[in-house]
Amino acid sequence: MNFDNIYLEEEITELTETKRILNNINYQNIVTCKNYKEIFNPKNQNFRIQKLNPSIILAKKKNNFVLETPKNFTIGYKKNFYFSHMFNCIFDCKYCFLQGMFNSPNFVIFVNYNDFIQEIKMIANSTNEKFCFFSGYDCDSLAFERITGFIKYFLEHFKNLNNAYLEVRTKSVNIDFFKKKKVLENVIIAFSLNPQVIIDQFEIKTPNLEKRLKAMISLQNNGWKIGLRFDPIIWIKNYKKHYRDFFKKIFESLDKERIHSITLGGFRMPKSYFKKMLKIYPNDPFFLKNYLYEFEQSQKKEKYKKNAINFCLDEIKQYIEKEKIFL
């Protein structure tokens, strides 16, 4: 990718990680700033227009390197944490909550990776209990790997953390690095998946289902554990047929023994984010329809949502043991 502008916090201009990342980027100009929030946080930015030509912002994260997940958010571990080495994503999924969370689509990369690692090690070394650390919730963990080197850096540290597991969440097929790396049993490469009809309508700029499936098969053949993330389930016309055929294709193509876990969830979002996205897509049928499902008090609509999740859950249980499935 080529970028017109790179914004750079003055404090990190001489850091080794900063220089390494800059060497991986094609850009026209560097603009320095005291704090990335000067560029990233101002209101009244047009998210959709900026998305056409986003910039990169290199910054230093000051706190909250690792945060505990909500209580019921787990893939089988009692203690779960998440962290964000980056804000925003090169993909453009219509349902993505980041459009409601952030004022800007510019990519923020926090270059002080070691601070993240040190906090992860501190948590992991506090007890012999097993922990899971999730990446890829404010970005896509793999899509920017050629620029960030995030995976390469973190895997070097996780290989020595016997009680810490890393989930790498992605829609990307940028998996070449894993093919050259020794398999780590405490790393799960988790793919967000939906039927192709939904990818076509809602997951703009993402690899198609065939490419994601090919990447998962390749990773399994190389010995890596993968996770399947059916989230969000999107309610469209004839959704039962689309999802039934989709699950059949997925589970008949993959080695079930190398599937670490499966998560399943419906479309959901904080109301403040959704209101913001309605302004971005004022006449879009998807948002108007899902706004009703998400926020109107209607037993009929809530029952429809629950039935859709239960339908998908029943389909998945035909292919894999229920112990690997998490809602």
C-alpha positions as CSV (number, residue, x, y, z in Angstrom):
1,M,0.0,0.0,0.0
2,N,1.1,3.6,-0.7
3,F,0.3,6.4,1.7
4,D,0.4,10.2,1.2
5,N,1.1,11.0,4.8
6,I,2.6,9.3,7.8
7,Y,2.0,11.0,11.2
8,L,4.6,10.4,13.8
9,E,4.7,11.2,17.5
10,E,7.8,13.2,18.3
11,E,8.6,11.0,21.3
12,I,9.2,7.9,19.1
13,T,11.0,9.2,16.1
14,E,14.3,7.5,17.1
15,L,12.9,4.2,18.3
16,T,14.2,1.1,16.5
17,E,10.7,-0.2,15.9
18,T,9.6,3.1,14.4
19,K,12.4,3.1,11.9
20,R,11.8,-0.6,11.0
21,I,8.1,0.1,10.3
22,L,8.9,3.2,8.3
23,N,11.2,1.1,6.1
24,N,8.2,-1.1,5.3
25,I,6.0,1.7,4.1
26,N,5.8,3.6,0.8
27,Y,4.9,7.2,1.7
28,Q,5.1,10.8,0.5
29,N,5.4,12.9,3.6
30,I,6.1,12.6,7.4
31,V,4.2,14.9,9.7
32,T,5.2,15.0,13.4
33,C,2.9,15.6,16.2
34,K,3.0,15.6,20.0
35,N,0.2,13.1,20.5
36,Y,-1.6,10.9,18.0
37,K,-4.9,12.0,19.4
38,E,-4.4,15.4,17.7
39,I,-4.9,13.7,14.4
40,F,-7.1,10.7,15.3
41,N,-9.6,12.1,17.8
42,P,-11.1,15.3,16.4
43,K,-14.8,15.2,15.8
44,N,-16.5,16.1,12.5
45,Q,-14.1,14.0,10.4
46,N,-15.8,12.2,7.5
47,F,-15.1,8.5,8.1
48,R,-16.3,7.4,4.7
49,I,-14.3,9.9,2.7
50,Q,-11.1,9.4,4.8
51,K,-11.5,5.6,4.3
52,L,-10.8,6.1,0.6
53,N,-7.3,7.3,1.4
54,P,-6.3,6.7,5.0
55,S,-3.0,7.7,6.6
56,I,-0.8,5.8,9.1
57,I,-0.1,7.2,12.5
58,L,2.8,5.8,14.5
59,A,2.4,6.3,18.3
60,K,3.3,5.1,21.7
61,K,0.6,3.6,23.9
62,K,0.9,4.9,27.5
63,N,-1.4,2.7,29.5
64,N,-4.1,0.0,29.4
65,F,-1.8,-2.3,27.4
66,V,-3.8,-5.4,28.4
67,L,-7.4,-5.5,29.5
68,E,-9.6,-8.2,30.9
69,T,-12.4,-9.4,28.7
70,P,-16.1,-9.4,29.7
71,K,-16.8,-12.3,32.1
72,N,-18.4,-14.7,29.7
73,F,-16.0,-14.1,26.8
74,T,-13.9,-17.2,26.6
75,I,-12.8,-20.1,24.4
76,G,-12.3,-22.4,27.3
77,Y,-9.9,-20.5,29.6
78,K,-10.9,-19.1,33.0
79,K,-8.8,-15.9,32.6
80,N,-9.0,-14.0,29.4
81,F,-7.5,-10.7,28.2
82,Y,-7.3,-8.6,25.1
83,F,-4.9,-6.1,23.7
84,S,-4.7,-3.8,20.7
85,H,-1.4,-3.0,19.1
86,M,-3.3,-1.2,16.3
87,F,-6.5,0.7,15.7
88,N,-8.5,0.3,12.5
89,C,-8.4,-2.2,9.6
90,I,-7.6,-2.2,5.9
91,F,-10.9,-4.1,5.3
92,D,-14.2,-2.2,5.1
93,C,-16.9,-4.5,6.6
94,K,-20.2,-2.7,6.7
95,Y,-21.1,-4.0,10.1
96,C,-17.8,-3.2,11.8
97,F,-18.2,-1.4,15.1
98,L,-14.9,0.5,14.6
99,Q,-16.9,3.0,12.4
100,G,-19.0,3.9,15.5
101,M,-16.1,3.7,18.0
102,F,-13.6,5.9,16.2
103,N,-13.8,9.3,14.6
104,S,-11.2,8.5,12.0
105,P,-10.4,5.5,9.8
106,N,-6.6,6.3,9.9
107,F,-4.4,3.4,11.0
108,V,-2.8,3.9,14.4
109,I,0.1,1.6,15.1
110,F,1.5,1.5,18.6
111,V,5.2,0.8,18.2
112,N,6.1,0.1,21.8
113,Y,5.5,-3.7,21.5
114,N,7.8,-4.5,24.4
115,D,5.4,-2.7,26.8
116,F,2.6,-5.0,25.7
117,I,4.8,-8.1,26.1
118,Q,6.0,-7.1,29.6
119,E,2.5,-6.7,30.9
120,I,1.5,-10.0,29.3
121,K,4.5,-11.7,30.9
122,M,3.6,-10.2,34.3
123,I,0.1,-11.6,34.1
124,A,1.2,-15.0,32.9
125,N,3.9,-15.3,35.5
126,S,1.6,-14.4,38.4
127,T,0.2,-17.9,38.6
128,N,0.3,-21.3,37.0
129,E,-3.3,-20.8,35.8
130,K,-3.8,-20.8,32.0
131,F,-4.6,-17.4,30.4
132,C,-5.7,-16.5,26.9
133,F,-4.8,-13.2,25.2
134,F,-6.9,-12.0,22.3
135,S,-5.6,-9.8,19.5
136,G,-7.4,-8.4,16.6
137,Y,-10.5,-6.7,18.0
138,D,-9.6,-3.1,17.1
139,C,-7.8,-4.1,14.0
140,D,-7.0,-7.3,11.9
141,S,-4.1,-9.1,13.4
142,L,-2.6,-10.4,10.1
143,A,-3.6,-7.9,7.4
144,F,-0.8,-5.4,8.2
145,E,1.8,-7.9,9.2
146,R,4.2,-7.0,6.4
147,I,4.3,-3.4,7.8
148,T,4.0,-4.0,11.5
149,G,5.9,-7.2,12.1
150,F,3.4,-7.7,15.0
151,I,3.1,-11.5,14.7
152,K,6.8,-12.1,14.3
153,Y,7.6,-10.1,17.4
154,F,4.9,-11.6,19.7
155,L,5.4,-15.2,18.7
156,E,9.0,-15.0,19.7
157,H,7.8,-14.2,23.3
158,F,4.8,-16.5,23.4
159,K,6.9,-19.6,22.6
160,N,8.4,-19.3,26.1
161,L,5.1,-18.7,27.9
162,N,3.8,-22.1,28.7
163,N,0.6,-21.0,30.4
164,A,-0.3,-18.2,28.0
165,Y,-2.3,-18.7,24.9
166,L,-2.5,-16.2,22.0
167,E,-5.5,-15.9,19.7
168,V,-4.7,-14.1,16.4
169,R,-8.1,-13.0,15.0
170,T,-8.2,-12.3,11.2
171,K,-10.0,-12.3,7.9
172,S,-6.7,-12.0,6.1
173,V,-5.0,-14.8,4.1
174,N,-1.5,-13.3,4.7
175,I,-0.2,-16.5,6.3
176,D,3.2,-16.9,4.7
177,F,5.0,-16.1,7.9
178,F,3.3,-19.1,9.7
179,K,4.5,-21.5,7.0
180,K,8.1,-20.6,7.8
181,K,7.7,-20.7,11.6
182,K,7.9,-23.6,14.0
183,V,4.4,-24.5,15.2
184,L,3.5,-23.2,18.6
185,E,0.8,-25.1,20.5
186,N,-0.2,-22.1,22.5
187,V,-1.2,-20.0,19.4
188,I,-4.6,-20.2,17.8
189,I,-5.1,-18.5,14.4
190,A,-8.8,-17.6,14.4
191,F,-10.7,-16.8,11.2
192,S,-13.8,-14.7,11.0
193,L,-16.2,-16.5,8.6
194,N,-19.5,-16.0,6.9
195,P,-21.2,-17.4,3.7
196,Q,-20.0,-15.9,0.5
197,V,-23.3,-14.1,-0.1
198,I,-22.7,-12.2,3.1
199,I,-19.1,-11.6,2.3
200,D,-20.1,-10.1,-1.0
201,Q,-22.7,-7.7,0.6
202,F,-21.1,-6.8,3.9
203,E,-17.4,-7.7,4.1
204,I,-15.9,-5.2,1.6
205,K,-12.2,-5.7,0.5
206,T,-11.9,-9.0,2.4
207,P,-10.6,-12.2,0.9
208,N,-13.5,-14.5,-0.4
209,L,-14.5,-17.6,1.4
210,E,-12.5,-19.9,-0.9
211,K,-9.3,-18.0,-0.1
212,R,-9.9,-18.1,3.6
213,L,-10.7,-21.8,3.5
214,K,-7.6,-22.5,1.5
215,A,-5.5,-20.5,4.0
216,M,-7.0,-22.5,6.9
217,I,-6.3,-25.8,5.2
218,S,-2.7,-24.8,4.5
219,L,-2.2,-23.8,8.2
220,Q,-3.7,-27.1,9.4
221,N,-1.4,-29.0,7.0
222,N,1.5,-27.2,8.6
223,G,0.4,-28.2,12.1
224,W,-1.2,-24.9,13.4
225,K,-4.4,-24.9,15.4
226,I,-7.2,-22.8,14.0
227,G,-10.3,-21.2,15.4
228,L,-13.6,-20.6,13.6
229,R,-15.4,-17.4,14.4
230,F,-18.9,-17.4,13.1
231,D,-19.5,-13.8,14.3
232,P,-21.6,-11.9,13.5
233,I,-24.4,-14.1,12.1
234,I,-26.2,-11.9,9.6
235,W,-29.9,-12.4,9.2
236,I,-30.7,-12.2,5.4
237,K,-33.4,-13.8,3.3
238,N,-33.1,-17.6,3.1
239,Y,-30.4,-17.4,5.8
240,K,-31.1,-21.1,6.8
241,K,-30.1,-22.4,3.4
242,H,-27.1,-20.1,3.1
243,Y,-25.7,-21.1,6.6
244,R,-26.5,-24.8,6.2
245,D,-24.6,-25.0,3.0
246,F,-21.8,-22.8,4.4
247,F,-21.3,-25.0,7.5
248,K,-21.3,-28.2,5.4
249,K,-18.6,-26.8,3.2
250,I,-16.4,-25.6,6.1
251,F,-16.5,-28.8,8.2
252,E,-16.1,-31.1,5.2
253,S,-13.0,-29.2,4.2
254,L,-11.1,-28.9,7.5
255,D,-9.4,-31.4,9.9
256,K,-11.7,-31.3,12.9
257,E,-8.9,-32.4,15.2
258,R,-7.0,-29.2,14.5
259,I,-9.9,-27.0,15.2
260,H,-9.2,-25.5,18.6
261,S,-12.6,-23.7,19.2
262,I,-15.7,-22.3,17.6
263,T,-17.5,-19.1,18.6
264,L,-20.9,-18.0,17.5
265,G,-22.6,-14.6,17.9
266,G,-25.2,-12.3,16.5
267,F,-25.0,-8.7,15.3
268,R,-24.6,-6.5,18.4
269,M,-23.3,-3.0,19.1
270,P,-23.4,-0.3,21.7
271,K,-26.3,2.0,20.9
272,S,-24.1,5.1,20.7
273,Y,-21.9,3.4,18.1
274,F,-25.0,2.4,16.1
275,K,-26.4,5.9,16.1
276,K,-23.1,7.2,14.7
277,M,-23.1,4.6,12.0
278,L,-26.7,5.5,11.0
279,K,-25.4,9.0,10.2
280,I,-22.7,7.4,8.0
281,Y,-25.2,5.2,6.2
282,P,-28.4,7.2,6.6
283,N,-30.5,5.2,4.1
284,D,-28.9,1.9,4.1
285,P,-31.5,-1.0,4.5
286,F,-29.0,-3.1,6.6
287,F,-28.7,-0.5,9.3
288,L,-32.3,0.5,9.3
289,K,-33.4,-3.1,9.6
290,N,-30.8,-4.1,12.2
291,Y,-31.4,-0.9,14.2
292,L,-34.9,-2.2,14.8
293,Y,-33.7,-5.7,15.7
294,E,-31.0,-4.4,18.0
295,F,-32.8,-1.6,19.9
296,E,-36.6,-1.8,19.6
297,Q,-38.3,-3.7,22.4
298,S,-40.1,-6.5,20.5
299,Q,-40.5,-10.1,21.7
300,K,-41.1,-11.1,18.1
301,K,-37.9,-9.7,16.9
302,E,-35.8,-11.0,19.8
303,K,-37.3,-14.4,19.2
304,Y,-36.3,-14.2,15.6
305,K,-32.7,-13.4,16.6
306,K,-32.5,-16.2,19.1
307,N,-34.0,-18.7,16.6
308,A,-31.3,-17.8,14.1
309,I,-28.5,-18.4,16.5
310,N,-30.0,-21.6,17.7
311,F,-30.4,-22.8,14.1
312,C,-26.7,-22.2,13.4
313,L,-25.8,-23.8,16.7
314,D,-27.7,-27.0,15.9
315,E,-26.1,-27.1,12.4
316,I,-22.6,-26.8,13.9
317,K,-23.3,-29.5,16.5
318,Q,-23.8,-32.0,13.6
319,Y,-20.1,-31.7,12.7
320,I,-18.2,-31.2,15.9
321,E,-18.4,-31.8,19.7
322,K,-20.2,-29.2,21.7
323,E,-17.3,-28.8,24.1
324,K,-15.5,-26.8,21.4
325,I,-18.4,-24.4,20.8
326,F,-18.7,-21.1,22.7
327,L,-21.5,-18.5,22.5
